[in-house]
Amino acid sequence: MKIIFLNVLLVLTIGVTGCAQAGGGGIKMTVSDQQSLAIENLSLIAKDFWQAYRSDDVSKRRLAEMYLIGVLDSTEGEKWCGYKIALPHSVLDQIHIGFKNASKEMMDDRASNTINKIMSNILPCKETK
């Protein structure tokens, strides 16, 4: 019973700590493999995402790639259309171009919003009747 309680307490503590400050500071690396990656990287700012996405640090780059895949996967068909129209490597090329040309305002916004803006400008969903 104590072990379950301690695990719940640990999860709650990590969750509250991770949500305390939104945005800024770049991709956060976990201290141990027991920690959740998502908790530490909520409200990621576009410029921090872009820095991690182009990082020489493979661990940071992989986290940024996973973040990107999560945003693309969860918004395909709603914010942008989709892998039936564009090949995955073409989508990644467009993300790269979009971030290189992004305004300061877009780079200061949440990374997910910037990714969605880039994709919806390139591959908007057409309404179906």
N, C-alpha and C positions, 0 to 999 in steps of 0.2 A: 504494500500500500504506500509506503514511504517513497519507493522508487518512482511510482506513477506520479505521485504528487510533486516530486522534485523535477521530473521531466516536464510536467505541465507548467510549473513555476519558471523553469528555464526558458521554455518556449514563449511564455508571456513576457518575461523580462527582455528577451531578444526582440520580440515584436514591438514592445513599447519603446525600447531604446532606438530601434531602427526607424521608427516613424516620428521620432521627436523633432528631427530637423529635415525639412523637405528641400531637395535641390542643392546643387553646388557640391564641390569637393571631389568630383570624379568618381570613377568606379571604385567601390570598396571591396577589398580582398578579405576573405574570411580568415579568422585566426586558426580555425581547425576545420576538418572535413565534416564535422558534426553540425556546423552552422548552415543555415539556409542562405543561399546566394541572393534570393529575391528580397529578403528582409532588408538587407543592407543597401540595396540599389533602387529603392523607391524614389519616384520623382526625379529621375536622372535628367539633367539639363543637356540640351543638344550639344553644346560645345564640349562638355565632359564626355558624352558618348563618342563624339567624333575623335577626340583625342585618344580615347581607349581603343576605338576601332582601328586606328592607324598606329597604335603603339608597337614598339619593338618587344614589349613584354607579352609573351604568348598567352599567359593566363588572363591578362586584362583584355587582350584582343578577343579571346574566346568568349569571355563574359559579354563583351559588346556584341559579338556575333550572335550569341544566344538571345540577347535582348532584342536585337533586330529581327531575328527569326520569329520570336514571340509576338512582336508587334505586327509583322507582316502576316503571320498565320492567323492572328485574331481579327484582323481587319480586312483580309482578302474577301472580295465579294460585297463588302459594305462600304468601305472607304475608298477602295480601289478595285479594279477588275483586271485581271487576276492572272494566275499562272497558265490559264488556258489561252491567254492572249500573248503573254510575254514569258520567255524562258527565264529560269532563275538567275543565270549569269547576267542577262540583260537587266533584270530588276536591280541586281547589285551594282551594275554599271550606272544605272540611273540614280541610285541612292548616292553613289560617290559623286556624281556630277551635281546632284541637288545640294549636297552638303558643301561642296566647294563653292557653289554660287549662292549659298544661303545668306540672307541679310542678318545683321546683328540681332535684330528682333527675333528672328527664327532660331538663331543660335542660343539665345537666352531663354527660349521657351523650353518646355518639356521635350525630351528627345522623341517620345511617342507622337506628340503633336507635329513636330517637324517632319518626322518620317511619313506620317499620314498626309501632310500637306504636299510633300514631294510626290508621293505616289498618286494622290488624287488629282494633281495637276497633270501628271503624265498619262495615267490610265484611269480616268474617271469611269464610274459605273454608269451605264445607261439605264434609264428607267424601263422596266418591262411592263407591258400591258396585257 
